[in-house]
Amino acid sequence: MNNLNYSVSLIIFLIIILILRLLESYFLETKKAGGKKYGAWTSPVFLLIYVLIIVSSITEYIVHNKNINFLITAVGFTLLILKMLLKYWAALTLGKFWSHDVEINRNHELIKNGPYKYVRHPAYLSAILDTLGIPLLLNAYYTLIFAVIIRLSMIFVRIMIEEKALIEKFGEEYVAYKKETGALLPLLIKKK
């Protein structure tokens, strides 16, 4: 593949990521209720990992002089679109309770409708789609392995922090919700 194709591919990749991020920022802007933050250190770590995934994907693409498999690229692009839609649905459902941080306020309500009817953490599910989609977009398979290990570990840490905060706030109501609803995938069999 020649340098022109590399340049065009990278520009397209960066434009897609930029457009998705701008759309996400625009649509997820809400009137925040504000509240107590838990695990505040996780937000900058998430951002750092995200930047590393993008930089690593681009670097892998350039260094390995890849011929793009457009089917894999289409899968990555599809995952990124699904990620954006799911995250928007989750944020829209939470409304004023939406936050990029684990944040619980005094008047916080336990939301169990919209995507929260099916999974407890649809925003983290969208982050998993993002984690898979970015490297696949550029066929960056080594980055995909790195991304899955590092970012999924952080997602599970963040889920544990959030679950603890939600149990602290809602007690038995949240424990019952946990039994009825899967964390990242819908439960096929309800726990008793």
DABELPE-V988602 format. One line per field, one symbol per residue. ss: DSSP state (H for helix, E for strand, C for the rest). burial: + if it has 24 or more other ideal C-beta (glycine too) atoms within 12 Angstrom, else -. Layout:
ss: ???
burial: ???
//
This chain:
ss: CCHHHHHHHHHHHHHHHHHHHHHHHHHCCCCCCCCEEECCHHHHHHHHHHHHHHHHHHHHHHHCCCCCCHHHHHHHHHHHHHHHHHHHHHHHHHHHHCCCCEEECCCCCCCCCHHHHCECCHHHHHHHHHHHHHHHHCCCHHHHHHHHHHHHHHHHHHHHHHHHHHHHHHCHHHHHHHHHCECCCCCCCCCC
burial: --------++--+--++--++--+---+---------++--+---+--++-+++++++-++----+-+---++--++-++++++++++++++++--++++++++---+-++---++-+++++++++++++++++++++++--++-+++-+++-++--++-+++-++--+----+--++--++++--------
//
